[in-house]
Amino acid sequence: MSATLYYSPSTAALVVHWLLIELDVPHTLHALDFERREHKAPEYLQLNPAGVVPTLLLDGQVLTEAAAIALHLADLHPQAGLAPPPGSPARAAYYRWMLFCANTLQPAYRAWFYPHEPAGADNAEASKARARQTLEAAWEQVAQHLQAHGPYLLGAQLSAADFMLTMMMRWSRNMPRPSDSWPALQAHAQRMKARPAFQETYRREGLTDWTSARRRQCRATAADGRRAMVLQARSGLSTTPAATRPGPHRWRDGCSRSCSRRSRRTPAHARAAGC
């Protein structure tokens, strides 16, 4: 099998890259530089007229759309057990959750990261608020399902839909309420991130975010620091030594600071896409 993945790190191509590694499919990576707009170059548009990633060239056939590629790869490798038998009730549930990711979560993310697109710049804030509401309602639905029927979307059976869902959860990592705020979703994400293929995908794409609870710890420290500063301001006193007093340098260490450095290196398009 000959496979070439056209991708950019930390984009919607991540799930395809991850599955290629998970399924042990030999493949070649063709990175596209978004800042140089290589995804809009004429030669790439001949492969994918939408000018987006991923594009998978598989035995000469051009495949696009992350969810469609994931479904196809799972079917091509039945020994991995990532797709239930066709015609089975589990297969119907599998389609449901894969399309939930593609038709419910992805459009809402698009509206969150590009709020001017649905209704114009004047309505961007309202569009963004609505997108957040849609995403959080969707995560609540998935969390309740996993709580009742987990640990995976199809119960005990891991499927390609779980890989797609994990990528969607990652996109929420910098939102006001990220998906791992729900315990059932956090448990699912931790289970998926522990897979060696996920870690290898991260290594190959040079990613370091969303790998531990460190970001949540930073948020908690920041909140504690802000509360302490408010109390001190109200009392007009400070009982905390200056060397240990909560402050921006305390809670911005580690994850937030490294994220800031990464954001400067990450193409603007990829950052805005939540990737």
N, C-alpha and C positions, 0 to 999 in steps of 0.2 A: 504494500500500500504506500503510495506517494502522497505526502501531505505537506502543504506550505500554508502557514498561518500568517496573514497580514494583520498586524496589530499595533497598538501603542500601549506602553505600560499603564496599568491602573485604569483601564477603560472597560467597556462591555465585552471586550475580547478576553477578559480574564477567565470567564467561565469556560470558554472553549480551550484556552491554553491549559487550564487546570484539568479538564477532562482528557485532553490528549496525553497528559502525563499520567493521570490516574489509570487510563486504559492501556498505557504502555504503547502508544502509537508513535512510531518513528516519525519525526516531523522536522521541518525547517521553519525557523522564525524569520519573518521579514518585517522589521520594525519601520513604522512610518513616523516621521517627525511632524507633529501637528503644528509646531511653531513655524516650520517652513512650508506648511500646508501641502505636504506630500500626499495627504489623503484626498486632495482636490486636483492632483496632477492628472493630465489627460490619460496617461497610461494606467493609472489606478482606476480612474472612472470607467475605463473600458471593462474592468473586472466588476466593479461595484459602482453603478451610476449614482447611487445615493451619496457616495463619498464619505462613508462611515466605516468603522470597524465593528466587528470582525468580518474578514473574508477568509474563507478556507478553500484552498484549491486542493481537492481530494481526487486523486487519480484522474486529473484533467477536468473534473467537474467543478464549477464555481458555486460555492455555497455561501449564502449571506444570512443574516439575522441570527443572533446568538441563541435564542430559544430553539429555532429550527435546527441549527447545527447540533445543539446538545441532544435533541431528540434523535437525530439521525445517528450520531456517534454511539449513543446507547444501544440503538437497534443493531448497529453493525458489530457490536461486541456483546452478544447475549451472555457469554460466559461470565461477564462481570456482574450480571444481575441488577443493572441500573435501570431497567425498564421492565414492567410487568408484561405478561403474555398478552398479545393483541386480543381484544374482545372480552377480556376479563373485567370484573368490577374494579380491580385495582388499577387496570389500565385507564379506565374512565377517570378515576381519581387523579391519576398521574397527569392526564391531559388537563384536568381542571386546574391543578396547582401550577403547572408550567405556564398555562395561559393566564392565570391569575398574576403571575410575575410579569408577563409580557404586556398584558392588556390593562391591568389595574395599577401595579406598582410603577412600571417604567413611564407611562404617560404622566403620572403624578410627579415623579421625580423631574421630568422634563419641565413641568410647570413650576416646580420649586426653584430649579437652577436657572431657568430662562423665563421668569414670570412675565416679561414684556411680550412674549410670543402669542399667548392665547387671546389677549384683549388689549394690547397696546401699552405703551409706557405709562400712561396716566392711570391705568388700572393694575399696575404691576404688584403693588402691595396686597391688594385684594386677591389677586390671582395666587400669590405666594401663600397667603393665609389659607385659602381654600385648598391648595395642594398639601399643605401641612396637615390640615384636618383630614383629608382623604388618606394620606399615608398613615397617620396615627390610628385611624379607624381600621385600616387594613391590617396593621400590625396587631391591633387588639384581636381581630378575627383570627389571624394565624396563631397568636399566642394561646387563645382559648382552644383552638383545634389541637395544638401540640400538647397542651396540658391534659386534654381528654384522650387523645389518640396517639401521642408520640411514642417513641422519641423522635421519629422522622415524620415527614408529611404523610407517608403511607403506613404509618405504624412502625412495626419492627423492621420493615424493608427500606433500606437506603435506595434512593433513586436519583436520577439526573435532576429531578425537580429540586432536591435538597441543595444541589450545587448552585443552581440558578438562584434559589432563595438566599443562599449565603452571600452571593455577590450583591443581591439587592439590599441585604441587611448592612453590608459594608458601606454602601453609598450613604447610609443615614448617619455615619459616625460623627459628623460635625453638625448635625441638626440639633435644634433645641431639645428634642426628646429622641435620642437614637434608639434603634430597635432593641439593643441589648438592655434597655431600661426594663423590658418585660422579662421576668425570670425564665420563662419557658423558651423565649427566643435567645436569651443569653446562653442557656444550656445547649440549645441546638447549635449555636454559632461556635461555642467552645468545642463541641464534639466534632464539627466539620473542620475547624481550624487545626485540630490535632492530627488530621490526616497527613501523612508524609507528602502526598502529592500537592496539597495546599501549600505546605511549607516550601517545597521545591519550586512551585510557581512563584511564590513571593521572592525566593532567592533569585530566580532568573529575571524577574521583572524589577528587582532592586527595591522592593517595598519593605517598609518596616512598621507601618501604622497598623492599628487594629489587631494587635497580636496578644494583648494582655489587658488586664484591668487597670493599667497605669493611667489611661486617660480619665477613667472614672475617679481614680484617686486624686488626680490633679484637680478635677472639677470640685470634688468634695473639699479639698484643701483650700481652693479659691473661695468657696462659699463660707467656710469657717473663717478665713481671713477677713472677708468683707464684713461678716457679722461682728467680728472683734473690733474692727475699725469703727463701725457704726456705734457700738456700745461705748468705745473710748471717746468718740466725738461727743456723744450725749452727756457723758459724765465729766468731760473736760480733763480727765486724768488718763494716765497710762501706767499700768502696773506691770507691763511686760518689758523686760530689758530690750534695748534697741537691737541687740545682736540677734534676738530670737523673735522680735515682733513680727506678726504676720504682715506681709507686704507683697507687692507684685513680684519681687525677685524670688519670693518663696514659692508661690503657687504657679509661676510661669516656668519654673525649672523643668527639665526633662521633657515630657511629652509635648507640652505646648510650644516650648522653644524649638524643639526639633521639628515639630510640625510646621512652624513658621519658616524654618530653613528649607524644608521640603517644598512648601508651597511656592517659594521663590524659584525652585528648580523645575517645578511641574508645569507643563504647558497650560496656558490659561484655559484653553478649550477643555482639557481633561479635568481641570479643577472645577470648572463651571458645570461639567456634566456629572459631577458627584462621583467621579471615578478616581 
